[in-house]
């Protein structure tokens, strides 16, 4: 299901002029505070009318100012999950989920409701054992999972998530991220997800839309956008590569997990995952060293052979993109280092990454899409 947005809105000194298109999966609206992310969510949800523009989801026109079309929020079939769960405190988890289901029966496609069942949603989100509890007895992560379930059971054609993890501590974020991955991969419901956290975007996003001062600075596949440190200067240190990898196994003696993929072999701190599990692994550019000869006598365990594919100046530094078997590794080097190494397009090099550089928060699961 595709999403097409082309809108303009002015509110006082702030002007939003944003256009992008995205397909299935999870589309992240990414940028600094005040860049227009939440305003864009409000426009898609129908909480705000654009001055001009058009929004289409799966062939259904939600807004078209030129044609006089504006569907009110209750007719858009859009589920919204906010920073705070906004559950009904007087209802149990079962009652909150039942409210979403009751809304779904009002004018929804019966075939869609048959696919998104109560049991399938509670199983996917791991909340079946919470059904008889009240919201006050839940952790922050559990409340957000219930809020997601309630939105999903309403039979949405699109799910909007406005910084759903912003109010959670790191432990609760780690708890809920795998469930959002399942939501992305298994439901068939497209998601628009607001975040300014690079680790979340790298782990979850299929498509990234970068907003800067109310305009789209760039949009495209996550692996192409997040390696470009030039897009949002405040996040330069966070730019890096996203690699699709496969778990081969974990060495009991060293505690390191062996991953393989197009870029080659990586050893990362031990992961409790079965061989064959598919992962998305993030490697920050600042954690990559570059050598022009095969390294010897190094403690670093990950050495990937490749060729320089791009050199992108950024002030006194340079982003060096390295093609490793069709996968792109990014390193940030000083301009002086690039000159002294004689780096140029096509030159064979070796990308070196310490095993300790891999942040578990930047390693996410990938699953084959299966519609529930």
N, C-alpha and C positions, 0 to 999 in steps of 0.2 A: 504494500500500500504506500503510495507516494504522498508527500506533503509539499505544497507549494505556497510560499509566502512572499508577498510583495506589498509592503505597507509603508505609509507615511503618517506621522503624527507629530504635532507640536504642542508642548505644554510649557508655557512660559519661555524660559531660556533654553529648555531642552528640546531637541529635535531628533526624532527617530526616523530613519530612512533605511529600511532593511528589506533585502530580497534574498531568498535562498530556496533551494529545492533539496529534498532528501527522500531516500527510499525507506525500506523496512529496517528494523533494528532500533538502535538508540541514538538519537541525534542530540548532541550536547550544545547548549548555548553557553559559550565560555568567554570570560572577560572580567575585567576589574569591576569593582562596585561602581554603580552609576553609569555603566556602559549601555544599559537598556535591556538587560536580560529579562527582568521581571515584567517590564512594560510589554515586551513582546509576548510573554506568556499570557498576560491579561488580554491582549488583542486576539490571540488564538482561542482563548477560552470564551471570549465574548463579553468579558467584564468591562472592556473599553472598546469604543468604536474608533476606527482609524479615520483620519481626515480624508485620506484617499487610499485605495488599494484593493487587494484581492487575496483571499486565503481559501485554498482548496485542499481537502483531505480525502484521499481515496476516491476522487471524482466528484465528491459532494462539495458544492460551493457554499462556504460558510459566510463569506463576506465578498461582496463585489460592489464597491461604491458607484462604479460607472453604470451598473445595471440595476442599482437600487436594492440589492439583496443583503439582508442582515439577519441571520438566524440567531435568535436569542439563546442564551447559555443552555437552557433546559432542552433545547431541540438539537443541540450539537453532538450529543453522545460523546462527550469528552469527560474523562475522569481526571481529577486533580488531586495531587498529594502535596501538601504544604510542608514547611519546616516543622511545624507542630502537628501532631496527628489529628487533632480536632475530632476525637471520638466522643460519642454521647456517653457522659459519665454514669448515667442511670441505667444504661443497657449493658448486658454482658457482651463478651466478644461475639458470641453467636448472634445476639440481637443487633449489634453494629453491622455484622456481615449481612444479616437478614434485611437490614434497611437498604443496603446496596442492591440486593437481589430484588427487592420489591420495586425499586426504581427501574430495574432492568426490564421488568415485565410490562412497563408502560410504553408500548409502541416499539419495542425492540424486535429484531429479527429472531424468530424462534430457533433457527438453525445455529445462530451465534450463541444463544443461551445454552443450547445442548452441548456445544463444545466447551464452554467455560462453566463447569459445574462447581457446586459448592465443595465437593470432596477434592476435585482436582486442584482448586485454588488453595484450600487449607493444607493439602499435602505439599504443594510446590513451595509455599511460604513457611512450612513447618509450624503451623499454629493450631493444629487439631487438638493438641493437649491443653490449649488455652481457652477453649470455647466457653467454659462456664465461669471464667473470671471476669471481673470488672476492670476497666481501664486503670483505676488507681492501683491495682495489684500487679501491673505489668511494668517491665523495664522500658526505657525509651526506645530501644530497638524493637522490642515486641510490639509496642504501640504503633510504630511506623509500619511494621509488617501487617498488622491488622488494618491500618488505614489503606495500604496498598491493596489488600484483599477486598476491602469494601468498594474501592474504586473499580477494581477489575470485575467484580461480580455485577456491577451496574451495566456490563456489556458495552464498554466504550469502543469507539472506532479509533480513538487516540488517547494516550495517557500523558498528562503533563505532570512533571515532578519538579517543584520549585525548591531547590537546595534541600532535599529531604534529609540529608545527613548533617546539616549545619549545626543543629542543636545537640548532636550526640558527641560523646567523648570517643577517643580512639578505639576503645574496646567495643563499644556499641556499633561503631562504624564497621569494624572488622566482622562483627556478627551479622550485619545486614547486607553487606556487599555481595556475598554469594547468592542471596535470594534475588537481588536486583539482576545479577547475571542470568539467573534462571528465567526471570521475567522477560528479559531481553531475548533469550534464545528459544523459549518454549511456548510462549503464548500466541505469537503471531500478531500481537498488538503493538503498533509503532509507539515509540516513547520519545518525547521531547523533554530533556533533562537539563536543568539549570545548575551550573556549578562554577566556582572559581578555583577549585582545588585540582591541581594537575594530576595528582595520583588517582583521583576518582575518574577524571576524564580519560586518562590513559588506560585504566582498567575496564571501563564500561563502554566507551563511545564507539559506535560504528562510523558515524559522521560527526565532524566538529564544525561548528559555526562560531567564528571568533568575532565578537562585537567590540568595537572601540568607539566611544563617544557617539553612540546611536547609529553607527554604520557597520556594515559587515566588512571586516578587514580581509577575511578569507573564509572559504568553506570547502570542505572536501573530506576524503577518507581520513580517519584518525591518524593512521601511520604517516600520512603525507603532511598533515598539518602540524602535528606535535613535534616534529623534528626541526621546524622552522623557528629559530629563536628570534627572528626579525619581526614576527607578527605582533607580539605583545611584549614590549621591552621589559616590563616589570617581572616577567616570567622567564627571562633569558636563561637563568641558571637551571631552569627545570626542563628545557628542551631536551629531546633525546629520541631514541629509536624505540619502536614497538615491533617485537618479533613474535611470530607464531611458532611455538615449539611443542615438542612431544616428550612426555616423561618416559625415560628408558628404565629407570630404577634408581634406588638409593643404596650407596655403599655403607654397610653397617659399621665399618671400621673408621672411615673418614667423616661420616655423617653428611656427605655431599650427595645431592641428587643430580643425576646425569640427564641432560636435556639435549635433544637433537632437532634440527630444523634446517631450512635452506642456507642459513648463515654458517652452519657448522655445529660443533658440539660445545655446550656450556655446562659448567659445574656451578651449582648454586647451593646455598645452605639448605639442609635437609627439608624436604616437603613430604608430608604424609599423604601421598597420592599414589594411585595405582599406575603401573606401567601402561602406556597407551593414552593416558589422560592428555588432552590438548590444552595448552596454556597460551596466554598472551603475556609476554615478558617485556618490561620496560627497562631500558638502559640509559640513564641520564648521560648527556653528552660530556659533562665534566668528569665523569668516572671512566672515560675512555682515554688511554694513551695510544700514541701512534709510533710505530717503528718502521724504518725502511729496509731493515734486514731481519731475518728470523731471530727473535730474542733468545738469549741463553742466560742461564743462571738467575732466572726471575722466580719470585714466589707466586706471582699471579698465575692462576690455573687456566684462564681463558684467553687463548690467542687465536684470532680469526683472520685468515688470509683474504685479501681483497684488493680492489683497485680504487683509487680516488675517482669519484664521479662528479663531485661539485665542490667548489670553494666559494664560500659566501662571506664577504667581509661584514664585520659588525664592530665598528669602533676600532679599538686596538687589538681585537680578537678576530678569529675567523672560524666559521663552522665548516668542518671538513666532512663531507659525506663520502662514505666508503661502501662500494658495492661488494657484498660478500655473498656470492652465489645467488644473486637476485634480491637478497635482503639488504636493506640500507642501515648501516651503523653510522652514528654521528659522533664526532669528537669536536670539542671546543679547544682551540689552541691559540696562543698568541700569534700575531702576525709575524713576529721575529722568529718563532719556532717553525712556522710554515716555510719561511724563507730559508732558514738554516738547513732544514731537512730536504729542501728542494722539491717540495710537494707540487704536483701539477696533475691536471686531468689525465687519467690513464695510468698513472704511476702505481706499480705494485707496492702495497704496504701491509702492515699487520696491525690489527686493532687489538688492544690488550685491556682486559677487564678483570679486576679482582673479584673473587667469589663473594667477598664481604660487601661489595658495592650493591648487590641486589637487595632491594627493599621488598619484603613480603607484601607490603601494601600495593606494590606496583606489579604484582603477579596475579593474573586473573584467569578464571576458567573459561574455556571456549567449548560450546556444545553444538552439535548439529541441530538446526532448528526443527522442532517438533511441535506442531500445533496441538494444544490441549483440548 
